Amino acid sequence: MTEIETKQNTEVEAKPVAPVAAATAPTTNTFTPSPKGDFKKNRRNSFKGKKPKPRSDFESKIIDIRRVARVSSGGRRFSFSVVVVAGDKKGKVGVGIGKAGDTALAVEKATKDAKKKSIKLIFTKGNSIPHDVQAKFNSAIVKLIPAPGRGLIAGSATRTIIELAGLDNINAKILSGSKNKLNISKATIKALLSLKKIKDTRNFKKEVVSDVK
């Protein structure tokens, strides 16, 4: 065997030894931790256990938006006043007012106020009211009349309130010349509340008469 062949054989045998020596050699840790928030391990698991917020049964509708001004020493400061009607179409309905410098924030405030002030109504099997009722709020006068089989006949804010309350077969009339939707909606709510009170007093009278007999 020549000297050249022996050199080639020694080089071939030495090649597999090199990575082993490199593996056994001590390595320096060059890992630098990333700043907080850049990397998150197992991002899917971070949403475990968090249940989505239940969807609200209430439906809301804006019936009036006004831009109002407040005079101060620096001049006029404008904001928005929003009137919202919220109801679940199952007998609950309310009217709320919200004021803010932004319309979106004002709508959110008004919706929360409407849900907070919602009232529970009692209606007949045909989704109507048991008898006529009339109410007045400021200059607005609203009259509600049961109309079986005729559907909903109403306009302005009264129609919105009756629809979101889940009522039907009602004829509503605005007897005053007022076009203020806030006053009309308040008068409608007042009429629906007085309907509940009248029903309770009638039942009370029947009980009293039966006790006397």
Secondary structure per residue as TSV (DSSP state, phi and psi in degrees):
chain	resnum	aa	ss	phi	psi
A	1	M	-	360.0	131.1
A	2	T	-	-79.8	169.5
A	3	E	H	-66.9	-34.5
A	4	I	H	-65.6	-43.3
A	5	E	H	-64.3	-40.2
A	6	T	H	-64.4	-37.4
A	7	K	H	-65.4	-41.6
A	8	Q	H	-63.5	-41.3
A	9	N	H	-63.7	-41.6
A	10	T	H	-66.2	-35.3
A	11	E	H	-68.2	-40.8
A	12	V	H	-63.7	-40.4
A	13	E	H	-71.3	-29.1
A	14	A	H	-79.7	-18.3
A	15	K	T	-63.5	-48.3
A	16	P	T	-67.1	-16.8
A	17	V	H	-76.6	-26.5
A	18	A	H	-61.2	-48.3
A	19	P	H	-64.7	-29.6
A	20	V	H	-67.0	-42.1
A	21	A	H	-64.0	-36.9
A	22	A	H	-69.1	-34.7
A	23	A	H	-69.0	-36.9
A	24	T	H	-78.3	-18.4
A	25	A	S	-68.7	144.3
A	26	P	-	-67.0	134.7
A	27	T	-	-106.9	144.1
A	28	T	-	-93.7	137.2
A	29	N	-	-78.5	111.7
A	30	T	-	-103.0	12.6
A	31	F	-	-74.8	128.9
A	32	T	-	-113.6	123.5
A	33	P	-	-64.4	138.8
A	34	S	-	-76.7	152.0
A	35	P	-	-60.6	156.7
A	36	K	T	-61.4	130.5
A	37	G	T	96.7	-14.8
A	38	D	T	-74.9	-38.9
A	39	F	-	-130.7	133.7
A	40	K	-	-132.3	120.5
A	41	K	S	-75.1	135.1
A	42	N	-	55.4	67.0
A	43	R	G	-65.2	-29.2
A	44	R	G	-64.1	-35.9
A	45	N	G	-71.9	-17.6
A	46	S	G	-67.5	-23.9
A	47	F	G	-91.9	2.3
A	48	K	T	-70.5	138.3
A	49	G	T	86.5	-15.6
A	50	K	-	-88.6	109.3
A	51	K	-	-83.5	141.0
A	52	P	-	-66.5	149.4
A	53	K	-	-65.1	134.4
A	54	P	-	-65.3	139.5
A	55	R	-	-73.0	134.4
A	56	S	-	-73.1	143.4
A	57	D	S	-78.7	-12.9
A	58	F	-	-78.8	138.4
A	59	E	E	-110.0	138.2
A	60	S	E	-119.9	153.0
A	61	K	E	-146.8	133.0
A	62	I	E	-82.3	128.5
A	63	I	E	-110.2	-17.2
A	64	D	E	-159.8	136.1
A	65	I	E	-130.1	126.8
A	66	R	E	-129.5	145.7
A	67	R	E	-98.6	119.6
A	68	V	E	-111.9	156.7
A	69	A	E	-127.9	143.3
A	70	R	E	-120.8	123.5
A	71	V	E	-86.9	125.7
A	72	S	E	-128.4	-177.7
A	73	S	T	-65.2	-28.8
A	74	G	T	-85.5	-4.3
A	75	G	E	124.3	-160.5
A	76	R	E	-86.1	138.2
A	77	R	E	-117.9	118.1
A	78	F	E	-92.7	145.6
A	79	S	E	-147.8	175.0
A	80	F	E	-116.7	137.7
A	81	S	E	-114.8	122.8
A	82	V	E	-120.9	137.3
A	83	V	E	-112.2	125.0
A	84	V	E	-126.1	139.6
A	85	V	E	-108.1	129.0
A	86	A	E	-126.1	135.4
A	87	G	E	-155.6	158.4
A	88	D	-	-103.5	3.6
A	89	K	S	60.2	24.3
A	90	K	S	-130.6	17.6
A	91	G	S	113.4	-2.6
A	92	K	E	-111.5	131.9
A	93	V	E	-154.8	150.5
A	94	G	E	-156.7	158.5
A	95	V	E	-119.5	131.9
A	96	G	E	-132.4	154.8
A	97	I	E	-122.4	137.9
A	98	G	E	-136.2	137.2
A	99	K	E	-126.0	134.7
A	100	A	E	-165.0	167.6
A	101	G	S	-74.5	-18.0
A	102	D	S	-118.0	141.9
A	103	T	H	-65.9	-39.1
A	104	A	H	-62.8	-42.4
A	105	L	H	-68.3	-37.3
A	106	A	H	-65.6	-39.6
A	107	V	H	-65.0	-41.2
A	108	E	H	-63.2	-43.0
A	109	K	H	-63.8	-43.3
A	110	A	H	-65.0	-38.1
A	111	T	H	-64.9	-42.9
A	112	K	H	-63.1	-40.5
A	113	D	H	-66.5	-37.9
A	114	A	H	-66.4	-40.8
A	115	K	H	-66.1	-37.6
A	116	K	H	-67.4	-36.8
A	117	K	T	-96.2	14.8
A	118	S	-	-66.7	146.9
A	119	I	E	-117.1	154.3
A	120	K	E	-101.4	126.2
A	121	L	-	-106.1	152.1
A	122	I	-	-117.5	122.8
A	123	F	-	-128.7	172.3
A	124	T	-	-77.7	177.9
A	125	K	T	-64.2	-29.6
A	126	G	T	-87.1	20.8
A	127	N	S	56.1	40.0
A	128	S	S	-125.8	-172.8
A	129	I	-	-105.4	153.0
A	130	P	S	-73.7	-24.9
A	131	H	S	-158.3	172.8
A	132	D	-	-68.2	150.0
A	133	V	E	-152.3	145.9
A	134	Q	E	-138.0	142.8
A	135	A	E	-146.2	156.4
A	136	K	E	-129.6	136.7
A	137	F	E	-135.5	116.0
A	138	N	T	55.2	-118.1
A	139	S	T	-98.3	-0.4
A	140	A	E	-94.0	132.7
A	141	I	E	-124.9	126.6
A	142	V	E	-125.7	136.0
A	143	K	E	-123.3	132.0
A	144	L	E	-114.3	129.4
A	145	I	E	-127.0	131.1
A	146	P	E	-68.7	135.0
A	147	A	-	-134.8	79.8
A	148	P	T	-62.2	130.5
A	149	G	T	80.5	2.9
A	150	R	S	-108.3	-6.8
A	151	G	-	80.8	-162.4
A	152	L	E	-97.4	121.4
A	153	I	E	-121.0	98.4
A	154	A	-	-160.5	167.0
A	155	G	-	-143.8	177.1
A	156	S	H	57.2	-146.9
A	157	A	H	-70.8	-22.5
A	158	T	H	-63.0	-41.1
A	159	R	H	-62.9	-43.2
A	160	T	H	-61.2	-43.9
A	161	I	H	-64.9	-44.9
A	162	I	H	-65.6	-39.2
A	163	E	H	-65.6	-46.2
A	164	L	H	-71.8	-19.4
A	165	A	H	-79.5	-17.7
A	166	G	T	90.5	12.6
A	167	L	-	-86.9	159.2
A	168	D	-	-154.1	172.8
A	169	N	S	56.6	51.1
A	170	I	E	-132.6	139.4
A	171	N	E	-108.9	114.8
A	172	A	E	-110.3	136.5
A	173	K	E	-127.4	136.0
A	174	I	E	-99.8	105.5
A	175	L	-	-80.9	-17.7
A	176	S	S	-95.5	167.8
A	177	G	-	-88.8	6.6
A	178	S	-	-70.5	137.5
A	179	K	-	-112.9	9.7
A	180	N	-	-73.3	111.6
A	181	K	H	-68.1	-29.5
A	182	L	H	-66.3	-46.1
A	183	N	H	-65.3	-38.2
A	184	I	H	-65.2	-42.4
A	185	S	H	-66.8	-39.0
A	186	K	H	-65.9	-38.3
A	187	A	H	-65.9	-37.8
A	188	T	H	-65.4	-44.4
A	189	I	H	-62.5	-40.4
A	190	K	H	-63.4	-38.1
A	191	A	H	-65.8	-42.7
A	192	L	H	-65.9	-35.4
A	193	L	H	-68.9	-40.6
A	194	S	H	-67.4	-28.8
A	195	L	H	-61.9	-41.4
A	196	K	H	-66.3	-39.8
A	197	K	H	-68.5	-41.1
A	198	I	H	-61.9	-39.5
A	199	K	H	-64.5	-40.9
A	200	D	H	-65.5	-41.4
A	201	T	H	-67.3	-35.4
A	202	R	H	-65.0	-43.5
A	203	N	H	-63.4	-37.6
A	204	F	H	-64.9	-40.6
A	205	K	H	-64.3	-39.2
A	206	K	H	-64.5	-40.8
A	207	E	H	-63.8	-41.0
A	208	V	H	-64.5	-43.6
A	209	V	H	-63.5	-41.9
A	210	S	H	-66.0	-34.7
A	211	D	H	-68.8	-36.1
A	212	V	H	-67.7	-40.3
A	213	K	-	-67.0	360.0
